[in-house]
């Protein structure tokens, strides 16, 4: 699905005017604003209810001048860009002095990504002749389930023009379905490259390109999108249950007359990720007491999915015990 050139051009004009536009990427739909416009960026935070110190990822075209956004860009960044851009990889780099604190959350680093979705690509090439940057966190209320279709965005914020969003570019369902992998390259001398958020681009793929191991995030890592303990959560409490206990737990809840919505694991992590947020949104509409999710495997292919489900379940600690009491 591809909006016509007129819709793309109008969306670019909206961005230039400081308005918000929802855009599809291969990961999730983003709530986009001109990253060089602090007032437009502030509107993202207001619309989402997002904490002001929570940094945003800036999306750029493939041929954009990265020196507008970052300084001291290391060779490792160029290696990863050559291998994975356009694609679902965000790089944390040292920010350029002129970048707004509103984008970086006041930190000395910035997250940059070049999305591969053709609609996002077309918009970024049109916006400021391909040299602009678009801050675009997920187009949902802060902490809730990310949108992977245009309808999810409308469900969240209302029809374009009637609410806070000027336009919603419909690019169909997102191909990947979970947010990008995030790698920190700002502390190479002390930590090396650091994985801050897992996603579709795997640790093994990153290490193969870099020729070195990735460290895991420590307490002093830069703040990044999706790094809070509680995130990606439906309104209905979500509980993860190991496969061996899943059927037994389901039966016990039903014996207690609890209303249960359930999600079983599949054999294909890519297909599961693609459907995950849409499934959670659908299950959330059932009015159940709990969403029971079978714990996926612990293998690296499921790392990004497990990260999202763990955060989605964080605020539901103790719910299962209460429902079974």
C-alpha positions as CSV (number, residue, x, y, z in Angstrom):
1,X,0.0,0.0,0.0
2,X,1.4,3.3,-1.1
3,X,-0.2,6.8,-0.7
4,X,0.0,8.9,-3.8
5,X,2.7,11.6,-4.3
6,X,0.2,14.3,-3.4
7,X,-0.4,12.8,0.0
8,X,3.3,12.4,0.6
9,X,3.9,16.0,-0.5
10,X,1.1,17.3,1.8
11,X,2.5,15.3,4.8
12,X,5.9,16.9,4.1
13,X,4.3,20.4,4.1
14,X,2.5,19.6,7.4
15,X,5.9,18.7,8.9
16,X,7.4,21.9,7.7
17,X,4.5,23.8,9.2
18,X,5.3,22.2,12.6
19,X,2.4,19.8,12.6
20,X,2.3,16.1,13.6
21,X,2.0,13.3,11.0
22,X,1.7,9.6,11.6
23,X,4.0,7.6,9.3
24,X,4.5,3.9,8.7
25,X,7.9,2.4,9.2
26,X,8.8,-1.3,8.8
27,X,8.8,-1.5,12.7
28,X,5.8,0.4,13.9
29,X,3.9,3.5,13.0
30,X,5.6,6.7,14.2
31,X,4.3,10.0,15.5
32,X,6.4,12.3,13.4
33,X,7.5,16.0,13.8
34,X,10.3,18.1,12.3
35,X,13.2,17.3,14.6
36,X,14.7,20.8,14.0
37,X,11.5,22.4,15.4
38,X,11.4,22.4,19.2
39,X,7.8,23.4,19.4
40,X,6.8,20.6,17.0
41,X,8.8,18.1,19.0
42,X,7.2,19.4,22.2
43,X,3.8,18.6,20.6
44,X,4.9,14.9,20.4
45,X,5.5,14.8,24.1
46,X,2.2,16.5,24.9
47,X,0.2,14.3,22.5
48,X,1.7,11.0,23.8
49,X,2.0,12.0,27.4
50,X,5.7,11.2,27.2
51,X,8.2,12.2,29.9
52,X,10.2,15.2,28.7
53,X,13.5,13.5,29.6
54,X,12.8,10.5,27.4
55,X,14.7,11.0,24.2
56,X,13.4,10.5,20.7
57,X,14.8,8.8,17.6
58,X,15.4,10.9,14.6
59,X,14.6,9.3,11.2
60,X,16.6,10.4,8.2
61,X,16.9,9.7,4.5
62,X,19.6,7.4,3.3
63,X,21.6,10.2,1.8
64,X,21.0,12.7,4.6
65,X,24.0,14.6,6.1
66,X,24.5,12.9,9.4
67,X,26.9,15.7,10.5
68,X,23.9,17.9,11.0
69,X,22.9,15.6,13.9
70,X,26.0,13.9,15.2
71,X,29.7,14.5,15.7
72,X,32.8,12.3,15.9
73,X,30.9,9.5,14.0
74,X,33.1,6.4,14.4
75,X,34.0,3.9,11.7
76,X,31.8,1.4,13.5
77,X,28.8,3.5,12.7
78,X,29.6,3.6,9.0
79,X,30.1,-0.2,9.0
80,X,26.6,-0.7,10.5
81,X,25.0,1.9,8.3
82,X,26.4,0.2,5.2
83,X,25.1,-3.2,6.4
84,X,21.7,-2.4,7.9
85,X,20.4,1.0,6.6
86,X,17.7,1.4,5.5
87,X,16.4,-0.9,8.1
88,X,15.4,-1.5,11.7
89,X,18.6,-0.4,13.4
90,X,19.0,2.8,15.5
91,X,22.5,4.1,16.3
92,X,23.2,6.2,19.4
93,X,25.9,8.7,18.5
94,X,27.4,11.9,20.0
95,X,25.0,14.7,19.3
96,X,25.9,17.8,17.3
97,X,25.8,21.0,19.4
98,X,22.8,22.5,17.5
99,X,20.5,19.5,18.1
100,X,17.6,20.5,20.4
101,X,17.5,19.2,24.0
102,X,13.9,18.4,23.3
103,X,15.0,15.6,20.9
104,X,17.8,14.2,23.1
105,X,16.2,14.4,26.5
106,X,19.0,16.7,27.5
107,X,21.7,14.1,26.9
108,X,24.9,14.4,24.9
109,X,23.8,11.6,22.5
110,X,21.3,11.2,19.8
111,X,19.5,8.2,18.2
112,X,19.5,8.1,14.4
113,X,17.7,5.6,12.1
114,X,17.0,5.3,8.4
115,X,13.7,3.3,8.0
116,X,13.2,1.0,5.1
117,X,9.4,1.3,4.6
118,X,8.8,2.8,1.1
119,X,6.3,5.4,2.5
120,X,8.8,6.6,5.1
121,X,11.5,6.6,2.5
122,X,9.4,8.7,0.1
123,X,8.4,11.2,2.9
124,X,12.0,11.6,4.1
125,X,13.2,12.2,0.5
126,X,10.6,14.9,0.1
127,X,10.8,16.6,3.4
128,X,13.4,19.4,3.2
129,X,14.7,17.8,0.0
130,X,15.9,14.8,1.8
131,X,18.1,16.6,4.4
132,X,15.5,17.0,7.1
133,X,15.2,14.8,10.2
134,X,11.9,13.5,11.6
135,X,11.5,12.7,15.3
136,X,9.1,9.8,15.4
137,X,8.4,7.7,18.5
138,X,5.6,5.2,18.2
139,X,2.2,6.7,17.5
140,X,0.4,5.7,20.7
141,X,-0.1,6.9,24.2
142,X,3.1,6.6,26.2
143,X,3.8,3.2,27.6
144,X,0.9,1.5,25.7
145,X,0.9,-1.0,22.8
146,X,2.6,0.3,19.7
147,X,0.5,0.7,16.5
148,X,1.3,-1.4,13.5
149,X,-1.5,-0.3,11.2
150,X,-2.9,3.1,10.3
151,X,-6.2,2.2,12.0
152,X,-4.4,1.6,15.3
153,X,-3.2,5.2,15.1
154,X,-6.7,6.5,14.5
155,X,-8.0,4.3,17.3
156,X,-5.5,6.0,19.6
157,X,-5.7,9.6,18.6
158,X,-8.8,10.1,16.4
159,X,-9.2,10.8,12.7
160,X,-6.5,13.1,11.1
161,X,-7.4,16.7,11.3
162,X,-10.0,16.2,14.0
163,X,-7.4,15.5,16.7
164,X,-3.7,16.3,17.3
165,X,-2.5,14.6,14.1
166,X,-2.7,16.5,10.8
167,X,-2.3,13.4,8.6
168,X,-2.0,9.6,8.8
169,X,0.0,8.0,5.9
170,X,-1.4,4.5,5.4
171,X,1.3,2.1,4.4
172,X,-0.4,-1.1,5.4
173,X,0.6,-3.4,8.3
174,X,4.2,-3.0,9.4
175,X,6.5,-5.8,8.2
176,X,8.6,-6.2,11.3
177,X,6.1,-5.4,14.0
178,X,8.4,-4.5,16.9
179,X,10.7,-1.5,17.4
180,X,14.2,-1.2,16.1
181,X,17.4,-2.6,17.6
182,X,19.3,0.1,19.4
183,X,23.1,0.1,19.6
184,X,25.2,2.7,21.5
185,X,28.4,3.8,19.9
186,X,29.2,6.8,22.2
187,X,31.4,4.9,24.6
188,X,33.6,2.7,22.4
189,X,36.8,3.4,24.3
190,X,35.3,2.1,27.6
191,X,32.6,-0.3,26.7
192,X,32.8,-1.0,23.0
193,X,29.5,-1.2,21.1
194,X,26.5,-1.7,23.5
195,X,23.1,-3.3,22.9
196,X,20.5,-1.0,24.5
197,X,17.4,-2.6,22.9
198,X,17.1,-5.9,21.0
199,X,15.0,-6.0,17.8
200,X,14.9,-7.7,14.4
201,X,18.6,-7.0,13.7
202,X,20.2,-9.6,15.9
203,X,23.3,-9.4,18.1
204,X,24.9,-12.1,15.9
205,X,24.4,-10.0,12.8
206,X,25.8,-6.9,14.5
207,X,28.8,-8.7,15.8
208,X,29.5,-10.3,12.4
209,X,29.7,-6.9,10.8
210,X,31.7,-5.3,13.6
211,X,34.0,-8.2,14.1
212,X,33.7,-7.8,17.9
213,X,31.3,-8.6,20.7
214,X,28.5,-6.3,21.9
215,X,28.3,-5.4,25.5
216,X,24.9,-5.4,27.3
217,X,23.5,-2.1,28.7
218,X,24.7,-1.0,32.2
219,X,23.2,1.4,34.6
220,X,25.1,4.4,33.1
221,X,23.9,3.7,29.5
222,X,22.2,6.6,27.7
223,X,18.4,6.7,28.1
224,X,16.7,5.5,24.9
225,X,13.2,4.9,23.7
226,X,11.5,1.8,25.1
227,X,14.0,1.3,27.9
228,X,11.7,1.8,30.9
229,X,10.8,-1.3,32.9
230,X,7.1,-0.9,32.1
231,X,6.3,-0.3,28.5
232,X,4.3,-1.7,25.5
233,X,1.5,-2.6,27.9
234,X,-2.2,-3.2,27.1
235,X,-4.8,-1.9,29.6
236,X,-5.7,-5.4,30.6
237,X,-3.1,-7.0,32.9
238,X,-0.7,-9.2,31.0
239,X,0.9,-12.3,32.6
240,X,3.7,-14.4,31.1
241,X,3.4,-18.2,31.9
242,X,5.9,-20.9,31.0
243,X,4.8,-23.5,28.5
244,X,4.8,-26.3,31.0
245,X,2.3,-24.4,33.2
246,X,0.2,-22.7,30.6
247,X,-2.7,-25.1,30.2
248,X,-2.9,-25.7,34.0
249,X,-2.9,-22.0,34.7
250,X,-5.6,-21.4,32.1
251,X,-7.8,-24.1,33.6
252,X,-7.3,-22.8,37.1
253,X,-8.3,-19.3,36.1
254,X,-11.4,-20.6,34.3
255,X,-12.3,-22.7,37.4
256,X,-12.3,-19.4,39.3
257,X,-14.7,-17.9,36.7
258,X,-12.0,-15.5,35.5
259,X,-12.3,-14.1,32.0
260,X,-9.1,-15.0,30.2
261,X,-7.7,-13.8,26.8
262,X,-4.7,-15.9,25.8
263,X,-1.8,-15.9,23.3
264,X,0.1,-19.0,22.5
265,X,3.7,-19.1,21.2
266,X,4.3,-20.0,17.5
267,X,7.2,-21.7,15.7
268,X,8.1,-18.6,13.7
269,X,9.5,-15.6,15.7
270,X,9.3,-13.2,12.7
271,X,5.6,-14.0,12.1
272,X,4.9,-13.7,15.9
273,X,6.6,-10.3,16.0
274,X,4.7,-9.1,13.0
275,X,1.4,-10.0,14.7
276,X,2.2,-9.3,18.3
277,X,1.0,-5.8,18.9
278,X,-2.1,-6.3,16.7
279,X,-2.9,-9.4,18.7
280,X,-2.4,-7.6,22.0
281,X,-4.6,-4.7,20.9
282,X,-7.4,-7.2,19.9
283,X,-7.1,-9.1,23.1
284,X,-7.3,-5.9,25.1
285,X,-10.7,-5.2,23.6
286,X,-12.2,-8.3,25.0
287,X,-12.7,-7.0,28.5
288,X,-10.9,-10.0,30.1
289,X,-9.5,-10.1,33.6
290,X,-6.1,-11.0,32.3
291,X,-4.2,-11.7,29.1
292,X,-2.3,-14.9,29.5
293,X,0.7,-15.1,27.3
294,X,2.8,-18.2,26.8
295,X,6.5,-17.4,27.5
296,X,8.4,-17.6,24.2
297,X,11.7,-19.5,23.9
298,X,14.8,-17.9,25.3
299,X,16.8,-18.2,22.1
300,X,18.3,-15.1,20.5
301,X,15.7,-15.2,17.7
302,X,13.1,-14.3,20.3
303,X,15.2,-11.7,22.2
304,X,13.3,-8.7,21.0
305,X,9.9,-10.3,21.5
306,X,10.8,-11.4,25.0
307,X,12.1,-7.9,25.8
308,X,8.7,-6.3,24.8
309,X,6.6,-8.9,26.6
310,X,8.7,-8.6,29.8
311,X,8.1,-4.8,29.8
312,X,4.4,-5.3,28.9
313,X,4.0,-7.6,31.9
314,X,6.0,-5.5,34.4
315,X,3.1,-3.7,36.0
316,X,1.1,-6.9,36.3
317,X,3.2,-8.5,39.0
318,X,1.0,-10.3,41.5
319,X,-2.1,-10.2,39.3
320,X,-2.1,-14.0,38.7
321,X,-1.9,-14.7,42.4
322,X,-4.8,-12.3,43.1
323,X,-7.0,-13.8,40.4
324,X,-6.4,-17.3,41.7
325,X,-7.0,-16.4,45.4
